[in-house]
Amino acid sequence: MSVEVSNLDHLGLMAGIIDEIGIEKTINQLLGTQSPEKLTGGQVVTGMLLNGMGLVSSPLYLFSMKI
């Protein structure tokens, strides 16, 4: 049996809470989705929450998104 250990700090905890609360699903239901979207509104809000909690080392505006 092989076990791999990774240090997630509070990233795993926050992501798990966001999933359990259902924030992404609720936002997607309220906003709806359109076919050309690459990211849903719920995914964007989840990314903003995790970034705001300091879980990503770079501000969101520094990430490239190809449309």
N, CA, C and O atoms as a Tripos MOL2 file, in Angstrom:
@<TRIPOS>MOLECULE
protein
  268   267    67     0     0
PROTEIN
NO_CHARGES

@<TRIPOS>ATOM
      1 N           0.8450   -1.1790    0.0000 N.3       1 MET1
      2 CA          0.0000    0.0000    0.0000 C.3       1 MET1
      3 C           0.8910    1.2440    0.0000 C.2       1 MET1
      4 O           1.8200    1.3510    0.8000 O.2       1 MET1
      5 N           0.6010    2.1730   -0.8980 N.am      2 SER2
      6 CA          1.3730    3.3960   -1.0160 C.3       2 SER2
      7 C           0.5170    4.5880   -0.5980 C.2       2 SER2
      8 O          -0.6460    4.7020   -0.9850 O.2       2 SER2
      9 N           1.1090    5.4680    0.1960 N.am      3 VAL3
     10 CA          0.3960    6.6490    0.6710 C.3       3 VAL3
     11 C           1.1850    7.8870    0.2750 C.2       3 VAL3
     12 O           2.3910    7.9690    0.5060 O.2       3 VAL3
     13 N           0.4910    8.8480   -0.3220 N.am      4 GLU4
     14 CA          1.1300   10.1110   -0.6880 C.3       4 GLU4
     15 C           0.5510   11.2140    0.1920 C.2       4 GLU4
     16 O          -0.6670   11.3620    0.2830 O.2       4 GLU4
     17 N           1.4080   11.9770    0.8300 N.am      5 VAL5
     18 CA          0.9810   13.0410    1.7270 C.3       5 VAL5
     19 C           1.2960   14.3800    1.0780 C.2       5 VAL5
     20 O           2.4060   14.6000    0.5920 O.2       5 VAL5
     21 N           0.3140   15.2700    1.0750 N.am      6 SER6
     22 CA          0.5010   16.6160    0.5370 C.3       6 SER6
     23 C           0.0550   17.6270    1.5830 C.2       6 SER6
     24 O          -0.9360   17.4060    2.2800 O.2       6 SER6
     25 N           0.7730   18.7210    1.6940 N.am      7 ASN7
     26 CA          0.4180   19.7830    2.6090 C.3       7 ASN7
     27 C          -0.4490   20.7930    1.8720 C.2       7 ASN7
     28 O           0.0490   21.5300    1.0210 O.2       7 ASN7
     29 N          -1.7370   20.8340    2.1870 N.am      8 LEU8
     30 CA         -2.6690   21.7420    1.5320 C.3       8 LEU8
     31 C          -2.9420   22.9930    2.3530 C.2       8 LEU8
     32 O          -3.6600   23.8860    1.9050 O.2       8 LEU8
     33 N          -2.3700   23.0640    3.5590 N.am      9 ASP9
     34 CA         -2.6660   24.1650    4.4760 C.3       9 ASP9
     35 C          -4.1730   24.3250    4.5970 C.2       9 ASP9
     36 O          -4.8750   23.3340    4.7970 O.2       9 ASP9
     37 N          -4.6890   25.5330    4.4820 N.am     10 HIS10
     38 CA         -6.1210   25.7340    4.6250 C.3      10 HIS10
     39 C          -6.8500   25.7400    3.2770 C.2      10 HIS10
     40 O          -8.0610   25.9550    3.2350 O.2      10 HIS10
     41 N          -6.1280   25.5070    2.1800 N.am     11 LEU11
     42 CA         -6.7550   25.4680    0.8580 C.3      11 LEU11
     43 C          -7.8120   24.3670    0.7790 C.2      11 LEU11
     44 O          -8.9330   24.6150    0.3340 O.2      11 LEU11
     45 N          -7.4700   23.1770    1.2000 N.am     12 GLY12
     46 CA         -8.4150   22.0640    1.1600 C.3      12 GLY12
     47 C          -9.6180   22.2940    2.0450 C.2      12 GLY12
     48 O         -10.7420   21.9550    1.6750 O.2      12 GLY12
     49 N          -9.3910   22.8670    3.2080 N.am     13 LEU13
     50 CA        -10.4790   23.1380    4.1400 C.3      13 LEU13
     51 C         -11.4530   24.1600    3.5540 C.2      13 LEU13
     52 O         -12.6650   23.9460    3.5740 O.2      13 LEU13
     53 N         -10.9280   25.2640    3.0350 N.am     14 MET14
     54 CA        -11.7960   26.3050    2.4670 C.3      14 MET14
     55 C         -12.5280   25.8060    1.2260 C.2      14 MET14
     56 O         -13.7200   26.0660    1.0620 O.2      14 MET14
     57 N         -11.8250   25.0950    0.3570 N.am     15 ALA15
     58 CA        -12.4640   24.5600   -0.8480 C.3      15 ALA15
     59 C         -13.5670   23.5750   -0.4680 C.2      15 ALA15
     60 O         -14.6220   23.5480   -1.1020 O.2      15 ALA15
     61 N         -13.3270   22.7750    0.5560 N.am     16 GLY16
     62 CA        -14.3360   21.8250    1.0230 C.3      16 GLY16
     63 C         -15.5570   22.5190    1.5890 C.2      16 GLY16
     64 O         -16.6850   22.0920    1.3430 O.2      16 GLY16
     65 N         -15.3430   23.5900    2.3480 N.am     17 ILE17
     66 CA        -16.4690   24.3440    2.9020 C.3      17 ILE17
     67 C         -17.2750   25.0050    1.7890 C.2      17 ILE17
     68 O         -18.5050   24.9930    1.8130 O.2      17 ILE17
     69 N         -16.5760   25.5790    0.8150 N.am     18 ILE18
     70 CA        -17.2650   26.2110   -0.3190 C.3      18 ILE18
     71 C         -18.1100   25.1800   -1.0620 C.2      18 ILE18
     72 O         -19.2390   25.4750   -1.4550 O.2      18 ILE18
     73 N         -17.5790   23.9830   -1.2560 N.am     19 ASP19
     74 CA        -18.3420   22.9220   -1.9180 C.3      19 ASP19
     75 C         -19.5320   22.4760   -1.0770 C.2      19 ASP19
     76 O         -20.6300   22.2840   -1.5990 O.2      19 ASP19
     77 N         -19.3090   22.3100    0.2340 N.am     20 GLU20
     78 CA        -20.3850   21.8190    1.0940 C.3      20 GLU20
     79 C         -21.5210   22.8230    1.2150 C.2      20 GLU20
     80 O         -22.6890   22.4360    1.2430 O.2      20 GLU20
     81 N         -21.1950   24.1010    1.2860 N.am     21 ILE21
     82 CA        -22.2310   25.1310    1.3570 C.3      21 ILE21
     83 C         -22.9970   25.2070    0.0390 C.2      21 ILE21
     84 O         -24.1830   25.5360    0.0280 O.2      21 ILE21
     85 N         -22.3340   24.9080   -1.0520 N.am     22 GLY22
     86 CA        -22.9860   24.9240   -2.3590 C.3      22 GLY22
     87 C         -23.0170   26.3000   -3.0070 C.2      22 GLY22
     88 O         -23.9320   26.6180   -3.7670 O.2      22 GLY22
     89 N         -22.0150   27.1100   -2.7030 N.am     23 ILE23
     90 CA        -21.9700   28.4730   -3.2470 C.3      23 ILE23
     91 C         -21.9560   28.4630   -4.7660 C.2      23 ILE23
     92 O         -22.7260   29.1810   -5.4040 O.2      23 ILE23
     93 N         -21.0790   27.6480   -5.3450 N.am     24 GLU24
     94 CA        -20.9490   27.6160   -6.8120 C.3      24 GLU24
     95 C         -22.2530   27.2000   -7.4820 C.2      24 GLU24
     96 O         -22.6750   27.8120   -8.4630 O.2      24 GLU24
     97 N         -22.8870   26.1640   -6.9540 N.am     25 LYS25
     98 CA        -24.1370   25.6640   -7.5240 C.3      25 LYS25
     99 C         -25.2480   26.7070   -7.4260 C.2      25 LYS25
    100 O         -25.9980   26.9150   -8.3790 O.2      25 LYS25
    101 N         -25.3480   27.3610   -6.2690 N.am     26 THR26
    102 CA        -26.3810   28.3700   -6.0630 C.3      26 THR26
    103 C         -26.2050   29.5470   -7.0180 C.2      26 THR26
    104 O         -27.1760   30.0150   -7.6130 O.2      26 THR26
    105 N         -24.9910   30.0180   -7.1630 N.am     27 ILE27
    106 CA        -24.7290   31.1450   -8.0650 C.3      27 ILE27
    107 C         -25.0300   30.7540   -9.5020 C.2      27 ILE27
    108 O         -25.6090   31.5420  -10.2510 O.2      27 ILE27
    109 N         -24.6440   29.5490   -9.8940 N.am     28 ASN28
    110 CA        -24.9360   29.0990  -11.2590 C.3      28 ASN28
    111 C         -26.4370   29.0020  -11.5070 C.2      28 ASN28
    112 O         -26.8980   29.2990  -12.6090 O.2      28 ASN28
    113 N         -27.2040   28.5910  -10.5010 N.am     29 GLN29
    114 CA        -28.6580   28.5220  -10.6530 C.3      29 GLN29
    115 C         -29.2630   29.9140  -10.7930 C.2      29 GLN29
    116 O         -30.1840   30.1180  -11.5850 O.2      29 GLN29
    117 N         -28.7490   30.8660  -10.0270 N.am     30 LEU30
    118 CA        -29.2800   32.2280  -10.0710 C.3      30 LEU30
    119 C         -28.9110   32.9500  -11.3710 C.2      30 LEU30
    120 O         -29.7380   33.6500  -11.9560 O.2      30 LEU30
    121 N         -27.6750   32.7760  -11.8100 N.am     31 LEU31
    122 CA        -27.2160   33.4710  -13.0040 C.3      31 LEU31
    123 C         -27.5240   32.7320  -14.2980 C.2      31 LEU31
    124 O         -27.6880   33.3530  -15.3480 O.2      31 LEU31
    125 N         -27.6000   31.4190  -14.2250 N.am     32 GLY32
    126 CA        -27.7470   30.6190  -15.4340 C.3      32 GLY32
    127 C         -26.4020   30.5140  -16.1580 C.2      32 GLY32
    128 O         -25.4240   31.1490  -15.7660 O.2      32 GLY32
    129 N         -26.3680   29.7300  -17.1840 N.am     33 THR33
    130 CA        -25.1430   29.5930  -17.9730 C.3      33 THR33
    131 C         -25.4750   29.7910  -19.4410 C.2      33 THR33
    132 O         -26.6020   29.5650  -19.8820 O.2      33 THR33
    133 N         -24.4760   30.2140  -20.1760 N.am     34 GLN34
    134 CA        -24.6280   30.3800  -21.6190 C.3      34 GLN34
    135 C         -23.5540   29.5520  -22.2900 C.2      34 GLN34
    136 O         -22.4680   29.3770  -21.7380 O.2      34 GLN34
    137 N         -23.8430   29.0430  -23.4710 N.am     35 SER35
    138 CA        -22.9590   28.0770  -24.1230 C.3      35 SER35
    139 C         -21.5340   28.5620  -24.3920 C.2      35 SER35
    140 O         -20.6210   27.7440  -24.2810 O.2      35 SER35
    141 N         -21.2690   29.8250  -24.7380 N.am     36 PRO36
    142 CA        -19.8760   30.1680  -25.0280 C.3      36 PRO36
    143 C         -19.0070   30.3860  -23.7820 C.2      36 PRO36
    144 O         -17.8060   30.6230  -23.9160 O.2      36 PRO36
    145 N         -19.5840   30.3100  -22.5730 N.am     37 GLU37
    146 CA        -18.8150   30.5440  -21.3530 C.3      37 GLU37
    147 C         -17.7640   29.4670  -21.1460 C.2      37 GLU37
    148 O         -18.0390   28.2760  -21.2910 O.2      37 GLU37
    149 N         -16.5560   29.9030  -20.8030 N.am     38 LYS38
    150 CA        -15.5230   28.9430  -20.4290 C.3      38 LYS38
    151 C         -15.5260   28.7200  -18.9220 C.2      38 LYS38
    152 O         -15.1690   27.6420  -18.4480 O.2      38 LYS38
    153 N         -15.9270   29.7390  -18.1740 N.am     39 LEU39
    154 CA        -16.0510   29.6520  -16.7260 C.3      39 LEU39
    155 C         -17.4600   30.0810  -16.3380 C.2      39 LEU39
    156 O         -18.0020   31.0360  -16.8940 O.2      39 LEU39
    157 N         -18.0400   29.3790  -15.3930 N.am     40 THR40
    158 CA        -19.3620   29.7670  -14.9090 C.3      40 THR40
    159 C         -19.2090   30.8670  -13.8580 C.2      40 THR40
    160 O         -18.1190   31.0860  -13.3290 O.2      40 THR40
    161 N         -20.2920   31.5390  -13.5710 N.am     41 GLY41
    162 CA        -20.2740   32.5600  -12.5290 C.3      41 GLY41
    163 C         -19.8770   31.9930  -11.1790 C.2      41 GLY41
    164 O         -19.1790   32.6460  -10.4030 O.2      41 GLY41
    165 N         -20.3220   30.7800  -10.9030 N.am     42 GLY42
    166 CA        -19.9720   30.1270   -9.6430 C.3      42 GLY42
    167 C         -18.4940   29.8380   -9.5350 C.2      42 GLY42
    168 O         -17.9120   29.9860   -8.4600 O.2      42 GLY42
    169 N         -17.8730   29.4290  -10.6290 N.am     43 GLN43
    170 CA        -16.4300   29.1740  -10.6210 C.3      43 GLN43
    171 C         -15.6520   30.4650  -10.4000 C.2      43 GLN43
    172 O         -14.6430   30.4810   -9.6950 O.2      43 GLN43
    173 N         -16.1270   31.5400  -11.0040 N.am     44 VAL44
    174 CA        -15.4590   32.8340  -10.8440 C.3      44 VAL44
    175 C         -15.5300   33.2870   -9.3870 C.2      44 VAL44
    176 O         -14.5290   33.7330   -8.8260 O.2      44 VAL44
    177 N         -16.7070   33.1730   -8.7730 N.am     45 VAL45
    178 CA        -16.8630   33.5810   -7.3770 C.3      45 VAL45
    179 C         -16.0200   32.6960   -6.4650 C.2      45 VAL45
    180 O         -15.4100   33.1960   -5.5200 O.2      45 VAL45
    181 N         -15.9750   31.4090   -6.7270 N.am     46 THR46
    182 CA        -15.1400   30.5030   -5.9340 C.3      46 THR46
    183 C         -13.6790   30.9150   -6.0270 C.2      46 THR46
    184 O         -12.9800   30.9560   -5.0150 O.2      46 THR46
    185 N         -13.2180   31.2150   -7.2200 N.am     47 GLY47
    186 CA        -11.8390   31.6760   -7.3970 C.3      47 GLY47
    187 C         -11.5710   32.9730   -6.6630 C.2      47 GLY47
    188 O         -10.5030   33.1550   -6.0790 O.2      47 GLY47
    189 N         -12.5500   33.8840   -6.6920 N.am     48 MET48
    190 CA        -12.3970   35.1590   -5.9870 C.3      48 MET48
    191 C         -12.3340   34.9490   -4.4700 C.2      48 MET48
    192 O         -11.5590   35.6090   -3.7790 O.2      48 MET48
    193 N         -13.1460   34.0360   -3.9640 N.am     49 LEU49
    194 CA        -13.1370   33.7560   -2.5250 C.3      49 LEU49
    195 C         -11.7990   33.1620   -2.0900 C.2      49 LEU49
    196 O         -11.2100   33.6030   -1.1040 O.2      49 LEU49
    197 N         -11.3250   32.1630   -2.8260 N.am     50 LEU50
    198 CA        -10.0560   31.5310   -2.4740 C.3      50 LEU50
    199 C          -8.9050   32.5070   -2.6100 C.2      50 LEU50
    200 O          -7.9860   32.5000   -1.7900 O.2      50 LEU50
    201 N          -8.9410   33.3480   -3.6340 N.am     51 ASN51
    202 CA         -7.8950   34.3440   -3.8210 C.3      51 ASN51
    203 C          -7.9500   35.3890   -2.7070 C.2      51 ASN51
    204 O          -6.9140   35.8260   -2.2070 O.2      51 ASN51
    205 N          -9.1490   35.7820   -2.3260 N.am     52 GLY52
    206 CA         -9.3080   36.7710   -1.2680 C.3      52 GLY52
    207 C          -8.8570   36.2700    0.0910 C.2      52 GLY52
    208 O          -8.4550   37.0540    0.9510 O.2      52 GLY52
    209 N          -8.9260   34.9640    0.2790 N.am     53 MET53
    210 CA         -8.4670   34.3820    1.5440 C.3      53 MET53
    211 C          -6.9560   34.2010    1.5620 C.2      53 MET53
    212 O          -6.3970   33.7020    2.5390 O.2      53 MET53
    213 N          -6.3000   34.6050    0.4860 N.am     54 GLY54
    214 CA         -4.8460   34.5100    0.4370 C.3      54 GLY54
    215 C          -4.3390   33.1370    0.0680 C.2      54 GLY54
    216 O          -3.2040   32.7890    0.3940 O.2      54 GLY54
    217 N          -5.1600   32.3460   -0.6070 N.am     55 LEU55
    218 CA         -4.7610   30.9870   -0.9380 C.3      55 LEU55
    219 C          -3.9990   30.8980   -2.2550 C.2      55 LEU55
    220 O          -3.4240   29.8570   -2.5740 O.2      55 LEU55
    221 N          -3.9940   31.9730   -3.0080 N.am     56 VAL56
    222 CA         -3.2430   32.0120   -4.2590 C.3      56 VAL56
    223 C          -2.2650   33.1690   -4.1280 C.2      56 VAL56
    224 O          -2.6320   34.2420   -3.6490 O.2      56 VAL56
    225 N          -1.0300   32.9600   -4.5470 N.am     57 SER57
    226 CA         -0.0010   33.9600   -4.2990 C.3      57 SER57
    227 C          -0.0590   35.1590   -5.2360 C.2      57 SER57
    228 O           0.5840   36.1730   -4.9640 O.2      57 SER57
    229 N          -0.8020   35.0750   -6.3220 N.am     58 SER58
    230 CA         -0.8710   36.1760   -7.2820 C.3      58 SER58
    231 C          -2.2870   36.7270   -7.3660 C.2      58 SER58
    232 O          -3.2510   35.9680   -7.2560 O.2      58 SER58
    233 N          -2.4300   38.0410   -7.5600 N.am     59 PRO59
    234 CA         -3.7570   38.6000   -7.7690 C.3      59 PRO59
    235 C          -4.4130   38.0180   -9.0140 C.2      59 PRO59
    236 O          -3.7210   37.6210   -9.9530 O.2      59 PRO59
    237 N          -5.7450   37.9630   -9.0290 N.am     60 LEU60
    238 CA         -6.4560   37.3490  -10.1430 C.3      60 LEU60
    239 C          -6.1770   38.0460  -11.4710 C.2      60 LEU60
    240 O          -6.1770   37.3890  -12.5130 O.2      60 LEU60
    241 N          -5.9400   39.3580  -11.4630 N.am     61 TYR61
    242 CA         -5.7200   40.0540  -12.7210 C.3      61 TYR61
    243 C          -4.4050   39.6510  -13.3900 C.2      61 TYR61
    244 O          -4.1920   39.9710  -14.5600 O.2      61 TYR61
    245 N          -3.5220   38.9570  -12.6750 N.am     62 LEU62
    246 CA         -2.2720   38.5090  -13.2720 C.3      62 LEU62
    247 C          -2.4010   37.1680  -13.9850 C.2      62 LEU62
    248 O          -1.4730   36.7410  -14.6720 O.2      62 LEU62
    249 N          -3.5460   36.4990  -13.8280 N.am     63 PHE63
    250 CA         -3.7640   35.2230  -14.4940 C.3      63 PHE63
    251 C          -4.2920   35.4780  -15.9060 C.2      63 PHE63
    252 O          -5.1580   36.3270  -16.1140 O.2      63 PHE63
    253 N          -3.7610   34.7360  -16.8620 N.am     64 SER64
    254 CA         -4.2450   34.9070  -18.2330 C.3      64 SER64
    255 C          -5.4210   33.9610  -18.4700 C.2      64 SER64
    256 O          -5.4590   32.8500  -17.9430 O.2      64 SER64
    257 N          -6.3610   34.4180  -19.2600 N.am     65 MET65
    258 CA         -7.4890   33.5870  -19.6350 C.3      65 MET65
    259 C          -7.6780   33.7310  -21.1300 C.2      65 MET65
    260 O          -7.9600   34.8200  -21.6300 O.2      65 MET65
    261 N          -7.5210   32.6280  -21.8360 N.am     66 LYS66
    262 CA         -7.6810   32.6570  -23.2840 C.3      66 LYS66
    263 C          -9.1390   32.4950  -23.6280 C.2      66 LYS66
    264 O          -9.7950   31.5590  -23.1720 O.2      66 LYS66
    265 N          -9.6400   33.3970  -24.4240 N.am     67 ILE67
    266 CA        -11.0590   33.3680  -24.7980 C.3      67 ILE67
    267 C         -11.2040   32.7720  -26.1780 C.2      67 ILE67
    268 O         -12.3200   32.6550  -26.6860 O.2      67 ILE67
@<TRIPOS>BOND
     1     1     2 1
     2     2     3 1
     3     3     4 2
     4     3     5 am
     5     5     6 1
     6     6     7 1
     7     7     8 2
     8     7     9 am
     9     9    10 1
    10    10    11 1
    11    11    12 2
    12    11    13 am
    13    13    14 1
    14    14    15 1
    15    15    16 2
    16    15    17 am
    17    17    18 1
    18    18    19 1
    19    19    20 2
    20    19    21 am
    21    21    22 1
    22    22    23 1
    23    23    24 2
    24    23    25 am
    25    25    26 1
    26    26    27 1
    27    27    28 2
    28    27    29 am
    29    29    30 1
    30    30    31 1
    31    31    32 2
    32    31    33 am
    33    33    34 1
    34    34    35 1
    35    35    36 2
    36    35    37 am
    37    37    38 1
    38    38    39 1
    39    39    40 2
    40    39    41 am
    41    41    42 1
    42    42    43 1
    43    43    44 2
    44    43    45 am
    45    45    46 1
    46    46    47 1
    47    47    48 2
    48    47    49 am
    49    49    50 1
    50    50    51 1
    51    51    52 2
    52    51    53 am
    53    53    54 1
    54    54    55 1
    55    55    56 2
    56    55    57 am
    57    57    58 1
    58    58    59 1
    59    59    60 2
    60    59    61 am
    61    61    62 1
    62    62    63 1
    63    63    64 2
    64    63    65 am
    65    65    66 1
    66    66    67 1
    67    67    68 2
    68    67    69 am
    69    69    70 1
    70    70    71 1
    71    71    72 2
    72    71    73 am
    73    73    74 1
    74    74    75 1
    75    75    76 2
    76    75    77 am
    77    77    78 1
    78    78    79 1
    79    79    80 2
    80    79    81 am
    81    81    82 1
    82    82    83 1
    83    83    84 2
    84    83    85 am
    85    85    86 1
    86    86    87 1
    87    87    88 2
    88    87    89 am
    89    89    90 1
    90    90    91 1
    91    91    92 2
    92    91    93 am
    93    93    94 1
    94    94    95 1
    95    95    96 2
    96    95    97 am
    97    97    98 1
    98    98    99 1
    99    99   100 2
   100    99   101 am
   101   101   102 1
   102   102   103 1
   103   103   104 2
   104   103   105 am
   105   105   106 1
   106   106   107 1
   107   107   108 2
   108   107   109 am
   109   109   110 1
   110   110   111 1
   111   111   112 2
   112   111   113 am
   113   113   114 1
   114   114   115 1
   115   115   116 2
   116   115   117 am
   117   117   118 1
   118   118   119 1
   119   119   120 2
   120   119   121 am
   121   121   122 1
   122   122   123 1
   123   123   124 2
   124   123   125 am
   125   125   126 1
   126   126   127 1
   127   127   128 2
   128   127   129 am
   129   129   130 1
   130   130   131 1
   131   131   132 2
   132   131   133 am
   133   133   134 1
   134   134   135 1
   135   135   136 2
   136   135   137 am
   137   137   138 1
   138   138   139 1
   139   139   140 2
   140   139   141 am
   141   141   142 1
   142   142   143 1
   143   143   144 2
   144   143   145 am
   145   145   146 1
   146   146   147 1
   147   147   148 2
   148   147   149 am
   149   149   150 1
   150   150   151 1
   151   151   152 2
   152   151   153 am
   153   153   154 1
   154   154   155 1
   155   155   156 2
   156   155   157 am
   157   157   158 1
   158   158   159 1
   159   159   160 2
   160   159   161 am
   161   161   162 1
   162   162   163 1
   163   163   164 2
   164   163   165 am
   165   165   166 1
   166   166   167 1
   167   167   168 2
   168   167   169 am
   169   169   170 1
   170   170   171 1
   171   171   172 2
   172   171   173 am
   173   173   174 1
   174   174   175 1
   175   175   176 2
   176   175   177 am
   177   177   178 1
   178   178   179 1
   179   179   180 2
   180   179   181 am
   181   181   182 1
   182   182   183 1
   183   183   184 2
   184   183   185 am
   185   185   186 1
   186   186   187 1
   187   187   188 2
   188   187   189 am
   189   189   190 1
   190   190   191 1
   191   191   192 2
   192   191   193 am
   193   193   194 1
   194   194   195 1
   195   195   196 2
   196   195   197 am
   197   197   198 1
   198   198   199 1
   199   199   200 2
   200   199   201 am
   201   201   202 1
   202   202   203 1
   203   203   204 2
   204   203   205 am
   205   205   206 1
   206   206   207 1
   207   207   208 2
   208   207   209 am
   209   209   210 1
   210   210   211 1
   211   211   212 2
   212   211   213 am
   213   213   214 1
   214   214   215 1
   215   215   216 2
   216   215   217 am
   217   217   218 1
   218   218   219 1
   219   219   220 2
   220   219   221 am
   221   221   222 1
   222   222   223 1
   223   223   224 2
   224   223   225 am
   225   225   226 1
   226   226   227 1
   227   227   228 2
   228   227   229 am
   229   229   230 1
   230   230   231 1
   231   231   232 2
   232   231   233 am
   233   233   234 1
   234   234   235 1
   235   235   236 2
   236   235   237 am
   237   237   238 1
   238   238   239 1
   239   239   240 2
   240   239   241 am
   241   241   242 1
   242   242   243 1
   243   243   244 2
   244   243   245 am
   245   245   246 1
   246   246   247 1
   247   247   248 2
   248   247   249 am
   249   249   250 1
   250   250   251 1
   251   251   252 2
   252   251   253 am
   253   253   254 1
   254   254   255 1
   255   255   256 2
   256   255   257 am
   257   257   258 1
   258   258   259 1
   259   259   260 2
   260   259   261 am
   261   261   262 1
   262   262   263 1
   263   263   264 2
   264   263   265 am
   265   265   266 1
   266   266   267 1
   267   267   268 2
@<TRIPOS>SUBSTRUCTURE
     1 MET1         2 RESIDUE 1 A MET
     2 SER2         6 RESIDUE 1 A SER
     3 VAL3        10 RESIDUE 1 A VAL
     4 GLU4        14 RESIDUE 1 A GLU
     5 VAL5        18 RESIDUE 1 A VAL
     6 SER6        22 RESIDUE 1 A SER
     7 ASN7        26 RESIDUE 1 A ASN
     8 LEU8        30 RESIDUE 1 A LEU
     9 ASP9        34 RESIDUE 1 A ASP
    10 HIS10       38 RESIDUE 1 A HIS
    11 LEU11       42 RESIDUE 1 A LEU
    12 GLY12       46 RESIDUE 1 A GLY
    13 LEU13       50 RESIDUE 1 A LEU
    14 MET14       54 RESIDUE 1 A MET
    15 ALA15       58 RESIDUE 1 A ALA
    16 GLY16       62 RESIDUE 1 A GLY
    17 ILE17       66 RESIDUE 1 A ILE
    18 ILE18       70 RESIDUE 1 A ILE
    19 ASP19       74 RESIDUE 1 A ASP
    20 GLU20       78 RESIDUE 1 A GLU
    21 ILE21       82 RESIDUE 1 A ILE
    22 GLY22       86 RESIDUE 1 A GLY
    23 ILE23       90 RESIDUE 1 A ILE
    24 GLU24       94 RESIDUE 1 A GLU
    25 LYS25       98 RESIDUE 1 A LYS
    26 THR26      102 RESIDUE 1 A THR
    27 ILE27      106 RESIDUE 1 A ILE
    28 ASN28      110 RESIDUE 1 A ASN
    29 GLN29      114 RESIDUE 1 A GLN
    30 LEU30      118 RESIDUE 1 A LEU
    31 LEU31      122 RESIDUE 1 A LEU
    32 GLY32      126 RESIDUE 1 A GLY
    33 THR33      130 RESIDUE 1 A THR
    34 GLN34      134 RESIDUE 1 A GLN
    35 SER35      138 RESIDUE 1 A SER
    36 PRO36      142 RESIDUE 1 A PRO
    37 GLU37      146 RESIDUE 1 A GLU
    38 LYS38      150 RESIDUE 1 A LYS
    39 LEU39      154 RESIDUE 1 A LEU
    40 THR40      158 RESIDUE 1 A THR
    41 GLY41      162 RESIDUE 1 A GLY
    42 GLY42      166 RESIDUE 1 A GLY
    43 GLN43      170 RESIDUE 1 A GLN
    44 VAL44      174 RESIDUE 1 A VAL
    45 VAL45      178 RESIDUE 1 A VAL
    46 THR46      182 RESIDUE 1 A THR
    47 GLY47      186 RESIDUE 1 A GLY
    48 MET48      190 RESIDUE 1 A MET
    49 LEU49      194 RESIDUE 1 A LEU
    50 LEU50      198 RESIDUE 1 A LEU
    51 ASN51      202 RESIDUE 1 A ASN
    52 GLY52      206 RESIDUE 1 A GLY
    53 MET53      210 RESIDUE 1 A MET
    54 GLY54      214 RESIDUE 1 A GLY
    55 LEU55      218 RESIDUE 1 A LEU
    56 VAL56      222 RESIDUE 1 A VAL
    57 SER57      226 RESIDUE 1 A SER
    58 SER58      230 RESIDUE 1 A SER
    59 PRO59      234 RESIDUE 1 A PRO
    60 LEU60      238 RESIDUE 1 A LEU
    61 TYR61      242 RESIDUE 1 A TYR
    62 LEU62      246 RESIDUE 1 A LEU
    63 PHE63      250 RESIDUE 1 A PHE
    64 SER64      254 RESIDUE 1 A SER
    65 MET65      258 RESIDUE 1 A MET
    66 LYS66      262 RESIDUE 1 A LYS
    67 ILE67      266 RESIDUE 1 A ILE
